[in-house]
Amino acid sequence: MSVHTIDIGGLRRDLPIVPVGDEVSIAFLKLYGDLPLLEKAVTVLAERLDPDAEVILGPESGGILLAHLLAQRTGLPCAVARKKLRPHMVEPLRVPVRSIGTPGEQELILDDADAALIGGRRVALVDEVVSSGGTLQALEALVAAARGTVAQTLAVATEGEARPAVVSLVHLPVFPRDRGTGSAG
């Protein structure tokens, strides 16, 4: 299997290159279960966090880990944008989202308490990988609907198109898919 090597704060990982369609493959970054990588990523992201940020917001699912650990590290409160409506959500904020990681249209939902937490505050968005930008746009729309301001966007990685507005620790290329073997070239 082909791999793409990354280095985050001196910690190296070989990411498997996996197909995500007929034309391209990506280096698959997985934080779940890799506690040393998760811890190193949170340490470096905390160092790069905008000092004016007042709240951290992460999307379900990879962003939840990062948001909670970054909040724990910095002492800032955190909020989570969910993918499904939960019973405790009385008047949630909802925005549609299309992302590369999940097929079809979904929505991101901010519950009442998290919307109140964000209102009038500067918010740092954090996610595992920013690729197409769909999740990022939905998070920005939720922050605006909650009457907050996006102070900064942090990600462990950006992927594909360059995203200079995102503070990321690594950039992952998109690889052309070799149709004969199903692997990246």
C-alpha positions in Angstrom: 0.0 0.0 0.0 1.2 3.5 -0.9 1.7 5.9 2.0 2.2 9.7 2.5 4.4 10.7 5.4 3.5 13.6 7.6 5.3 15.2 10.5 3.5 17.1 13.3 5.7 18.6 15.9 8.4 16.0 15.3 5.9 13.1 15.4 5.9 11.2 12.0 3.1 9.1 10.6 2.7 7.2 7.4 -0.8 7.8 6.2 -2.3 5.2 3.8 -3.4 6.5 0.5 -6.9 5.4 -0.2 -9.3 5.9 -3.1 -12.3 8.3 -2.6 -13.9 8.0 -6.0 -13.0 7.0 -9.5 -10.4 9.7 -10.1 -8.6 10.5 -6.9 -7.1 9.0 -3.8 -6.2 10.8 -0.5 -3.8 10.3 2.4 -6.2 9.2 5.2 -5.6 11.0 8.5 -7.2 9.2 11.4 -6.9 10.8 14.9 -9.2 8.3 16.6 -7.1 5.7 18.4 -3.8 7.5 17.8 -3.4 9.2 21.1 0.2 10.4 20.7 -0.7 12.0 17.3 -3.9 13.5 18.8 -2.0 14.9 21.8 0.8 16.4 19.6 -1.7 18.0 17.2 -3.6 19.6 20.1 -0.4 20.8 21.7 0.7 22.5 18.4 -2.8 23.9 17.7 -3.0 25.4 21.2 0.3 27.2 20.5 -1.2 28.7 17.4 -4.6 29.6 18.8 -5.6 33.2 18.4 -5.3 34.8 21.8 -8.5 36.8 21.2 -10.6 33.6 20.7 -13.2 33.1 23.4 -14.9 29.9 22.4 -13.9 26.8 20.4 -16.3 25.1 18.0 -15.8 21.8 16.4 -18.0 19.6 14.1 -19.0 16.1 14.7 -17.0 13.8 14.5 -13.2 14.4 14.3 -13.7 18.0 15.4 -15.2 16.9 18.7 -12.0 15.3 19.9 -10.0 18.4 18.9 -12.5 20.9 20.3 -12.7 19.2 23.7 -9.0 18.6 24.1 -8.2 22.1 22.9 -10.7 23.6 25.4 -9.2 21.5 28.1 -5.7 22.7 27.2 -6.6 26.4 26.9 -9.4 26.8 29.5 -11.8 28.1 26.9 -15.3 26.8 26.6 -16.2 24.6 23.6 -19.3 23.9 21.5 -20.1 21.1 19.1 -21.9 21.2 15.8 -23.9 17.9 15.6 -24.9 16.0 12.5 -28.2 14.8 13.9 -31.0 16.5 15.9 -31.0 15.4 19.5 -34.0 15.3 21.9 -32.7 18.2 24.1 -32.5 20.6 21.2 -35.5 22.9 21.6 -34.7 25.7 19.1 -31.5 24.6 17.4 -29.7 26.4 14.6 -29.4 24.3 11.5 -27.5 24.7 8.2 -27.0 22.3 5.3 -23.6 20.9 4.6 -22.0 18.8 1.9 -18.5 17.4 2.6 -16.1 15.1 0.9 -16.0 12.8 3.9 -19.7 12.0 3.9 -21.8 11.4 0.8 -25.0 13.3 0.2 -26.3 16.4 1.8 -26.5 16.6 5.6 -26.8 19.4 8.1 -24.9 20.7 11.0 -26.9 21.6 14.1 -26.0 23.8 17.0 -28.1 23.3 20.1 -29.6 26.1 22.1 -27.0 26.2 24.9 -24.1 26.2 22.4 -25.7 28.9 20.3 -26.0 31.1 23.5 -22.4 30.4 24.4 -21.2 31.6 20.9 -23.5 34.7 20.8 -21.4 37.9 20.9 -18.1 36.0 21.1 -15.1 35.4 19.0 -15.0 31.7 17.9 -12.1 29.5 16.9 -13.3 26.8 14.5 -11.3 23.5 14.7 -11.5 20.4 12.5 -9.5 17.4 11.7 -9.2 18.0 7.9 -10.4 20.9 5.7 -10.8 19.6 2.2 -13.7 20.9 0.1 -14.5 23.6 2.6 -18.2 22.5 2.9 -18.0 21.8 6.7 -16.1 25.0 7.2 -18.7 27.1 5.4 -21.5 25.4 7.5 -19.6 26.2 10.7 -19.2 29.8 9.7 -22.9 30.0 8.9 -23.8 28.6 12.4 -21.5 31.1 14.1 -23.1 33.9 12.2 -26.6 32.6 13.0 -25.7 32.5 16.6 -24.4 36.1 16.4 -20.8 35.2 17.0 -17.7 36.1 15.0 -15.2 33.6 13.5 -11.8 34.6 14.9 -9.8 31.8 13.4 -9.9 28.4 11.7 -7.6 25.7 12.8 -7.1 22.2 11.3 -4.7 19.4 11.7 -4.6 19.2 7.9 -5.7 20.9 4.8 -6.2 18.8 1.7 -6.2 19.5 -2.0 -6.7 23.2 -2.8 -4.5 25.6 -0.8 -6.4 27.3 2.1 -4.2 30.1 3.4 -6.9 31.3 5.8 -6.8 28.0 7.7 -4.1 27.5 10.3 -3.1 23.9 9.6 -0.3 21.7 10.8 0.2 19.8 7.5 -1.1 19.9 3.9 -2.2 16.7 2.3 -2.1 16.4 -1.5 -4.8 14.7 -3.6 -3.4 11.9 -5.7 -4.5 10.8 -9.1 -6.0 7.3 -8.9 -4.3 4.6 -11.0 -7.4 2.8 -12.4 -5.4 -0.4 -13.1 -4.5 -1.1 -9.5 -6.8 1.1 -7.5 -3.9 2.8 -5.8 -2.3 6.2 -6.0 0.5 6.6 -8.4 
